[in-house]
Amino acid sequence: MSTIGFIGLGNMGFPMAHLLATAGHTLLVQDVADAAVERFLAEHPAAVRAGDDFAAADLLITMLPNSDIVESVLLDGPVPNTLRAGALVIDMSSSEPVRSRAVGEALAARGLRYIDAPVSGGVRGAGAGQLAIMVGGADADVDEAADALGVLAKSVIHVGAVGNGHAAKALNNLVSAASVLATTEALRIGEAFGLDPATMVEVLNASSGRSNTSENKARQFMLNGTYASGFPIGLMTKDVRIALGLADQLHVPSAFSHDAGAYWETACEQGHAGEDHTKMYEVLPGLQAAPAAGK
């Protein structure tokens, strides 16, 4: 078993680190919230509070909110200087693809290896070890990470070079976000015409309109008003923003996606960022601002 450094014991990181420890790996943990570290150590007595020292780590995993924080930890702080030469860093955060490539290059200049391995599946998937992980990096580095990632995932897809993982994750969530909007509007239109929403979901799931939203969100969280999938509107909006930023950087026309993204931005602006993303079923019909023109 490996000794794994793990930075970021938040809603996703804590259950992921828990699974790694349960699988027999030794965990060196760090988080800005000391209470999270204390709770983890209480549940896993063999784990170690790392502070900023990860010299004993075979692998270092980061599960952090954004590229700014990833860069502050991996480039600006003391952590990389404590890693042994050639150590593998696995960034599982929701980061910006172009910036991830720059992080990889900067770490390579320090004699460290880097892959990006963002996840899809939310808190439920993290707790169940049923995440989908999209990995960008060299073949040998991805192979070295396979045992640890396999504990966390139902599927691990090697999507190419460093940065491609973060690109694939953001683009996946762009499609998911658009699907939530389209499904919501279809159900609301049908309801206004006299179609029972539950019946319409049955139609979608038996027909070409079937999607992850219709199969795994509509009945489970939207129609019953529980809105408890474990993934908030703010995080969905952040991932959509990353995807649209990549489109803009690459000068790829994406008018429809920008229009969809504007609805998510508007939901955040109107105070819904902390609510579950499935609550767009309730929020979307009441949004006041029209989407910005597509770019």
C-alpha positions as a LaTeX table, in Angstrom:
\begin{tabular}{lrrr}
\hline
Residue & $x$ (\AA) & $y$ (\AA) & $z$ (\AA) \\
\hline
Met1 & 0.00 & 0.00 & 0.00 \\
Ser2 & 1.07 & 3.59 & $-0.63$ \\
Thr3 & 1.60 & 6.56 & 1.62 \\
Ile4 & $-0.65$ & 9.23 & 0.16 \\
Gly5 & $-0.59$ & 12.93 & 0.93 \\
Phe6 & $-4.10$ & 14.37 & 0.73 \\
Ile7 & $-4.79$ & 18.12 & 0.73 \\
Gly8 & $-8.43$ & 19.22 & 0.91 \\
Leu9 & $-10.86$ & 17.49 & 3.28 \\
Gly10 & $-14.02$ & 19.23 & 2.09 \\
Asn11 & $-17.36$ & 17.76 & 1.07 \\
Met12 & $-15.72$ & 15.71 & $-1.68$ \\
Gly13 & $-12.22$ & 15.29 & $-0.31$ \\
Phe14 & $-13.18$ & 13.88 & 3.09 \\
Pro15 & $-15.08$ & 10.83 & 1.78 \\
Met16 & $-12.42$ & 10.25 & $-0.87$ \\
Ala17 & $-9.63$ & 10.29 & 1.72 \\
His18 & $-11.78$ & 8.03 & 3.92 \\
Leu19 & $-12.00$ & 5.42 & 1.16 \\
Leu20 & $-8.25$ & 5.52 & 0.58 \\
Ala21 & $-7.57$ & 5.04 & 4.28 \\
Thr22 & $-10.14$ & 2.25 & 4.51 \\
Ala23 & $-8.44$ & 0.52 & 1.57 \\
Gly24 & $-5.24$ & 0.36 & 3.62 \\
His25 & $-3.27$ & 3.35 & 2.37 \\
Thr26 & $-1.48$ & 5.54 & 4.91 \\
Leu27 & $-2.85$ & 9.10 & 4.70 \\
Leu28 & $-0.97$ & 12.32 & 5.42 \\
Val29 & $-3.72$ & 14.94 & 5.54 \\
Gln30 & $-3.95$ & 18.72 & 5.39 \\
Asp31 & $-6.83$ & 21.19 & 5.26 \\
Val32 & $-7.24$ & 24.88 & 6.07 \\
Ala33 & $-10.09$ & 23.87 & 8.38 \\
Asp34 & $-8.43$ & 22.27 & 11.39 \\
Ala35 & $-11.76$ & 20.78 & 12.47 \\
Ala36 & $-11.84$ & 18.67 & 9.30 \\
Val37 & $-8.36$ & 17.34 & 10.03 \\
Glu38 & $-9.29$ & 16.59 & 13.64 \\
Arg39 & $-12.41$ & 14.73 & 12.55 \\
Phe40 & $-10.46$ & 12.70 & 10.00 \\
Leu41 & $-7.76$ & 11.77 & 12.52 \\
Ala42 & $-10.44$ & 10.76 & 15.03 \\
Glu43 & $-12.01$ & 8.43 & 12.47 \\
His44 & $-8.67$ & 7.16 & 11.14 \\
Pro45 & $-6.09$ & 6.87 & 13.95 \\
Ala46 & $-3.41$ & 5.61 & 11.54 \\
Ala47 & $-3.59$ & 8.84 & 9.52 \\
Val48 & $-1.09$ & 11.62 & 10.16 \\
Arg49 & $-1.48$ & 15.40 & 10.28 \\
Ala50 & 0.95 & 16.49 & 7.58 \\
Gly51 & 1.23 & 20.19 & 8.20 \\
Asp52 & 3.22 & 21.23 & 5.14 \\
Asp53 & 5.55 & 18.23 & 5.18 \\
Phe54 & 4.84 & 15.51 & 2.61 \\
Ala55 & 8.35 & 14.04 & 2.39 \\
Ala56 & 7.01 & 10.56 & 3.21 \\
Ala57 & 4.33 & 10.62 & 0.50 \\
Asp58 & 4.50 & 8.33 & $-2.52$ \\
Leu59 & 1.68 & 10.33 & $-4.08$ \\
Leu60 & 0.19 & 13.74 & $-3.30$ \\
Ile61 & $-3.51$ & 14.31 & $-4.06$ \\
Thr62 & $-5.06$ & 17.76 & $-4.05$ \\
Met63 & $-8.85$ & 18.20 & $-3.87$ \\
Leu64 & $-9.24$ & 21.97 & $-3.78$ \\
Pro65 & $-11.86$ & 24.52 & $-4.90$ \\
Asn66 & $-10.14$ & 26.24 & $-7.82$ \\
Ser67 & $-6.94$ & 26.98 & $-9.73$ \\
Asp68 & $-6.02$ & 29.94 & $-7.53$ \\
Ile69 & $-5.86$ & 27.72 & $-4.45$ \\
Val70 & $-4.17$ & 24.86 & $-6.31$ \\
Glu71 & $-1.43$ & 27.24 & $-7.46$ \\
Ser72 & $-1.01$ & 28.72 & $-3.99$ \\
Val73 & $-0.47$ & 25.22 & $-2.57$ \\
Leu74 & 1.55 & 23.60 & $-5.33$ \\
Leu75 & 3.59 & 26.54 & $-6.58$ \\
Asp76 & 3.74 & 29.28 & $-3.95$ \\
Gly77 & 3.76 & 27.41 & $-0.65$ \\
Pro78 & 6.29 & 25.09 & 1.04 \\
Val79 & 4.57 & 21.81 & 0.08 \\
Pro80 & 6.40 & 21.06 & $-3.20$ \\
Asn81 & 9.77 & 21.64 & $-1.58$ \\
Thr82 & 9.07 & 18.80 & 0.86 \\
Leu83 & 8.22 & 16.22 & $-1.81$ \\
Arg84 & 10.88 & 13.72 & $-2.79$ \\
Ala85 & 12.39 & 14.06 & $-6.27$ \\
Gly86 & 10.15 & 12.51 & $-8.90$ \\
Ala87 & 7.07 & 12.37 & $-6.66$ \\
Leu88 & 3.71 & 12.25 & $-8.43$ \\
Val89 & 1.16 & 15.01 & $-7.80$ \\
Ile90 & $-2.48$ & 14.21 & $-8.67$ \\
Asp91 & $-4.71$ & 17.29 & $-8.91$ \\
Met92 & $-8.32$ & 16.17 & $-8.52$ \\
Ser93 & $-9.65$ & 19.71 & $-8.07$ \\
Ser94 & $-11.94$ & 21.57 & $-10.47$ \\
Ser95 & $-9.22$ & 23.61 & $-12.14$ \\
Glu96 & $-8.79$ & 25.55 & $-15.37$ \\
Pro97 & $-7.18$ & 23.41 & $-18.10$ \\
Val98 & $-4.69$ & 25.98 & $-19.40$ \\
Arg99 & $-3.57$ & 26.83 & $-15.88$ \\
Ser100 & $-3.26$ & 23.12 & $-15.07$ \\
Arg101 & $-0.81$ & 22.70 & $-17.92$ \\
Ala102 & 1.21 & 25.60 & $-16.54$ \\
Val103 & 1.21 & 23.97 & $-13.09$ \\
Gly104 & 2.44 & 20.74 & $-14.63$ \\
Glu105 & 5.26 & 22.54 & $-16.40$ \\
Ala106 & 6.26 & 24.42 & $-13.25$ \\
Leu107 & 6.35 & 21.23 & $-11.19$ \\
Ala108 & 8.34 & 19.42 & $-13.88$ \\
Ala109 & 10.95 & 22.18 & $-13.61$ \\
Arg110 & 11.21 & 21.25 & $-9.90$ \\
Gly111 & 11.68 & 17.57 & $-10.70$ \\
Leu112 & 8.11 & 16.57 & $-9.86$ \\
Arg113 & 5.47 & 14.80 & $-11.95$ \\
Tyr114 & 1.87 & 15.96 & $-12.32$ \\
Ile115 & $-1.41$ & 14.60 & $-13.64$ \\
Asp116 & $-4.87$ & 16.17 & $-13.50$ \\
Ala117 & $-7.66$ & 13.82 & $-12.46$ \\
Pro118 & $-10.93$ & 15.71 & $-11.82$ \\
Val119 & $-14.07$ & 13.81 & $-10.90$ \\
Ser120 & $-17.75$ & 13.60 & $-11.73$ \\
Gly121 & $-20.36$ & 12.03 & $-9.49$ \\
Gly122 & $-20.85$ & 14.46 & $-6.62$ \\
Val123 & $-20.75$ & 13.79 & $-2.91$ \\
Arg124 & $-22.80$ & 10.61 & $-3.27$ \\
Gly125 & $-20.37$ & 9.20 & $-5.80$ \\
Ala126 & $-17.42$ & 10.20 & $-3.66$ \\
Gly127 & $-18.81$ & 8.40 & $-0.63$ \\
Ala128 & $-19.65$ & 5.26 & $-2.59$ \\
Gly129 & $-16.39$ & 5.06 & $-4.55$ \\
Gln130 & $-18.43$ & 5.48 & $-7.73$ \\
Leu131 & $-16.84$ & 8.57 & $-9.26$ \\
Ala132 & $-15.97$ & 8.98 & $-12.91$ \\
Ile133 & $-12.38$ & 10.23 & $-13.13$ \\
Met134 & $-10.93$ & 11.88 & $-16.23$ \\
Val135 & $-7.13$ & 11.78 & $-16.19$ \\
Gly136 & $-4.66$ & 13.86 & $-18.16$ \\
Gly137 & $-0.97$ & 12.98 & $-18.12$ \\
Ala138 & 1.81 & 10.70 & $-19.27$ \\
Asp139 & 0.96 & 7.00 & $-19.59$ \\
Ala140 & 3.45 & 5.89 & $-16.92$ \\
Asp141 & 2.18 & 8.48 & $-14.43$ \\
Val142 & $-1.45$ & 7.51 & $-15.01$ \\
Asp143 & $-0.52$ & 3.84 & $-14.55$ \\
Glu144 & 1.22 & 4.67 & $-11.25$ \\
Ala145 & $-1.92$ & 6.42 & $-9.99$ \\
Ala146 & $-4.25$ & 3.61 & $-11.05$ \\
Asp147 & $-4.42$ & 1.77 & $-7.72$ \\
Ala148 & $-5.35$ & 4.88 & $-5.74$ \\
Leu149 & $-7.80$ & 6.16 & $-8.34$ \\
Gly150 & $-9.40$ & 2.73 & $-8.63$ \\
Val151 & $-10.44$ & 2.91 & $-4.96$ \\
Leu152 & $-12.42$ & 6.06 & $-5.72$ \\
Ala153 & $-13.96$ & 5.36 & $-9.10$ \\
Lys154 & $-16.37$ & 3.29 & $-11.11$ \\
Ser155 & $-14.47$ & 4.42 & $-14.21$ \\
Val156 & $-11.09$ & 5.99 & $-14.88$ \\
Ile157 & $-10.64$ & 7.39 & $-18.38$ \\
His158 & $-7.24$ & 8.51 & $-19.63$ \\
Val159 & $-8.14$ & 11.44 & $-21.85$ \\
Gly160 & $-4.70$ & 12.51 & $-23.05$ \\
Ala161 & $-2.10$ & 15.05 & $-22.01$ \\
Val162 & $-1.91$ & 17.11 & $-18.82$ \\
Gly163 & $-4.82$ & 19.56 & $-18.73$ \\
Asn164 & $-7.11$ & 17.34 & $-20.77$ \\
Gly165 & $-8.68$ & 15.92 & $-17.63$ \\
His166 & $-9.82$ & 19.31 & $-16.41$ \\
Ala167 & $-11.03$ & 20.20 & $-19.90$ \\
Ala168 & $-13.05$ & 16.97 & $-20.18$ \\
Lys169 & $-14.59$ & 17.40 & $-16.72$ \\
Ala170 & $-15.68$ & 20.99 & $-17.40$ \\
Leu171 & $-17.11$ & 20.10 & $-20.81$ \\
Asn172 & $-19.00$ & 17.16 & $-19.30$ \\
Asn173 & $-20.59$ & 19.47 & $-16.75$ \\
Leu174 & $-21.43$ & 21.97 & $-19.48$ \\
Val175 & $-23.49$ & 19.26 & $-21.16$ \\
Ser176 & $-25.03$ & 18.28 & $-17.81$ \\
Ala177 & $-25.94$ & 21.89 & $-17.04$ \\
Ala178 & $-27.58$ & 22.37 & $-20.43$ \\
Ser179 & $-29.49$ & 19.12 & $-19.95$ \\
Val180 & $-30.92$ & 20.30 & $-16.62$ \\
Leu181 & $-32.21$ & 23.46 & $-18.28$ \\
Ala182 & $-33.67$ & 21.69 & $-21.32$ \\
Thr183 & $-35.32$ & 18.99 & $-19.21$ \\
Thr184 & $-36.81$ & 21.57 & $-16.84$ \\
Glu185 & $-38.30$ & 23.60 & $-19.67$ \\
Ala186 & $-39.67$ & 20.50 & $-21.44$ \\
Leu187 & $-41.36$ & 19.31 & $-18.24$ \\
Arg188 & $-42.80$ & 22.75 & $-17.51$ \\
Ile189 & $-44.12$ & 23.18 & $-21.05$ \\
Gly190 & $-45.69$ & 19.72 & $-20.94$ \\
Glu191 & $-47.27$ & 20.44 & $-17.57$ \\
Ala192 & $-48.80$ & 23.67 & $-18.89$ \\
Phe193 & $-50.34$ & 21.66 & $-21.73$ \\
Gly194 & $-51.71$ & 19.02 & $-19.37$ \\
Leu195 & $-48.97$ & 16.39 & $-19.39$ \\
Asp196 & $-48.17$ & 14.93 & $-15.99$ \\
Pro197 & $-44.44$ & 15.64 & $-15.35$ \\
Ala198 & $-43.84$ & 12.11 & $-14.05$ \\
Thr199 & $-45.37$ & 10.69 & $-17.22$ \\
Met200 & $-43.23$ & 13.01 & $-19.30$ \\
Val201 & $-40.12$ & 11.75 & $-17.48$ \\
Glu202 & $-41.20$ & 8.22 & $-18.37$ \\
Val203 & $-41.47$ & 9.30 & $-22.00$ \\
Leu204 & $-38.02$ & 10.87 & $-21.96$ \\
Asn205 & $-36.43$ & 7.80 & $-20.42$ \\
Ala206 & $-38.01$ & 5.54 & $-23.03$ \\
Ser207 & $-37.16$ & 7.83 & $-25.94$ \\
Ser208 & $-34.45$ & 9.89 & $-27.56$ \\
Gly209 & $-34.68$ & 12.65 & $-24.93$ \\
Arg210 & $-33.21$ & 10.34 & $-22.31$ \\
Ser211 & $-30.30$ & 11.84 & $-20.32$ \\
Asn212 & $-28.58$ & 11.62 & $-16.97$ \\
Thr213 & $-30.95$ & 14.38 & $-15.83$ \\
Ser214 & $-34.08$ & 12.48 & $-16.81$ \\
Glu215 & $-32.82$ & 9.14 & $-15.50$ \\
Asn216 & $-31.10$ & 10.14 & $-12.26$ \\
Lys217 & $-32.37$ & 13.58 & $-11.23$ \\
Ala218 & $-35.91$ & 14.29 & $-12.42$ \\
Arg219 & $-37.89$ & 11.83 & $-10.29$ \\
Gln220 & $-35.27$ & 11.48 & $-7.57$ \\
Phe221 & $-34.72$ & 15.15 & $-6.74$ \\
Met222 & $-36.75$ & 17.49 & $-8.95$ \\
Leu223 & $-40.37$ & 16.35 & $-9.12$ \\
Asn224 & $-40.49$ & 15.44 & $-5.42$ \\
Gly225 & $-38.95$ & 18.77 & $-4.39$ \\
Thr226 & $-36.14$ & 17.26 & $-2.31$ \\
Tyr227 & $-33.36$ & 18.92 & $-4.37$ \\
Ala228 & $-30.72$ & 16.87 & $-2.58$ \\
Ser229 & $-28.31$ & 15.50 & $-5.19$ \\
Gly230 & $-25.33$ & 16.97 & $-3.30$ \\
Phe231 & $-24.02$ & 19.33 & $-5.99$ \\
Pro232 & $-24.88$ & 23.03 & $-5.63$ \\
Ile233 & $-25.73$ & 25.55 & $-8.31$ \\
Gly234 & $-22.59$ & 27.53 & $-7.53$ \\
Leu235 & $-20.28$ & 24.61 & $-8.28$ \\
Met236 & $-22.13$ & 23.74 & $-11.47$ \\
Thr237 & $-21.82$ & 27.37 & $-12.53$ \\
Lys238 & $-18.09$ & 27.34 & $-11.79$ \\
Asp239 & $-17.56$ & 24.30 & $-14.02$ \\
Val240 & $-19.65$ & 25.82 & $-16.79$ \\
Arg241 & $-17.60$ & 29.00 & $-16.49$ \\
Ile242 & $-14.39$ & 26.98 & $-16.90$ \\
Ala243 & $-15.74$ & 25.27 & $-20.02$ \\
Leu244 & $-16.86$ & 28.55 & $-21.57$ \\
Gly245 & $-13.56$ & 30.18 & $-20.69$ \\
Leu246 & $-11.78$ & 27.42 & $-22.57$ \\
Ala247 & $-14.05$ & 27.94 & $-25.58$ \\
Asp248 & $-13.24$ & 31.64 & $-25.55$ \\
Gln249 & $-9.50$ & 31.03 & $-25.22$ \\
Leu250 & $-9.63$ & 28.68 & $-28.20$ \\
His251 & $-11.97$ & 30.98 & $-30.19$ \\
Val252 & $-14.51$ & 28.18 & $-30.65$ \\
Pro253 & $-18.01$ & 29.51 & $-31.42$ \\
Ser254 & $-20.34$ & 28.46 & $-28.60$ \\
Ala255 & $-23.36$ & 30.75 & $-28.60$ \\
Phe256 & $-25.81$ & 28.15 & $-27.26$ \\
Ser257 & $-23.48$ & 27.16 & $-24.43$ \\
His258 & $-22.92$ & 30.80 & $-23.45$ \\
Asp259 & $-26.67$ & 31.36 & $-23.36$ \\
Ala260 & $-27.12$ & 28.30 & $-21.14$ \\
Gly261 & $-24.26$ & 29.46 & $-18.94$ \\
Ala262 & $-25.91$ & 32.84 & $-18.50$ \\
Tyr263 & $-28.92$ & 31.22 & $-16.84$ \\
Trp264 & $-26.66$ & 29.53 & $-14.29$ \\
Glu265 & $-24.81$ & 32.80 & $-13.68$ \\
Thr266 & $-28.13$ & 34.58 & $-13.19$ \\
Ala267 & $-29.26$ & 31.95 & $-10.68$ \\
Cys268 & $-26.12$ & 32.63 & $-8.65$ \\
Glu269 & $-26.56$ & 36.38 & $-8.90$ \\
Gln270 & $-30.11$ & 36.02 & $-7.58$ \\
Gly271 & $-28.95$ & 34.18 & $-4.46$ \\
His272 & $-29.24$ & 30.51 & $-5.40$ \\
Ala273 & $-25.54$ & 29.54 & $-5.51$ \\
Gly274 & $-25.73$ & 27.45 & $-2.33$ \\
Glu275 & $-28.83$ & 25.51 & $-3.37$ \\
Asp276 & $-28.71$ & 22.11 & $-5.05$ \\
His277 & $-28.38$ & 22.29 & $-8.81$ \\
Thr278 & $-31.52$ & 20.21 & $-9.28$ \\
Lys279 & $-33.45$ & 23.12 & $-7.75$ \\
Met280 & $-33.15$ & 24.77 & $-11.16$ \\
Tyr281 & $-36.43$ & 22.92 & $-11.74$ \\
Glu282 & $-37.96$ & 25.49 & $-9.40$ \\
Val283 & $-35.56$ & 28.38 & $-9.96$ \\
Leu284 & $-35.37$ & 28.52 & $-13.76$ \\
Pro285 & $-38.98$ & 29.56 & $-14.47$ \\
Gly286 & $-38.61$ & 32.53 & $-12.13$ \\
Leu287 & $-35.30$ & 33.92 & $-13.33$ \\
Gln288 & $-35.78$ & 37.55 & $-14.25$ \\
Ala289 & $-32.71$ & 38.28 & $-16.36$ \\
Ala290 & $-32.50$ & 37.09 & $-19.93$ \\
Pro291 & $-29.27$ & 35.32 & $-20.90$ \\
Ala292 & $-26.47$ & 37.37 & $-22.35$ \\
Ala293 & $-25.88$ & 37.16 & $-26.07$ \\
Gly294 & $-23.75$ & 34.17 & $-27.03$ \\
Lys295 & $-20.13$ & 34.78 & $-27.83$ \\
\hline
\end{tabular}
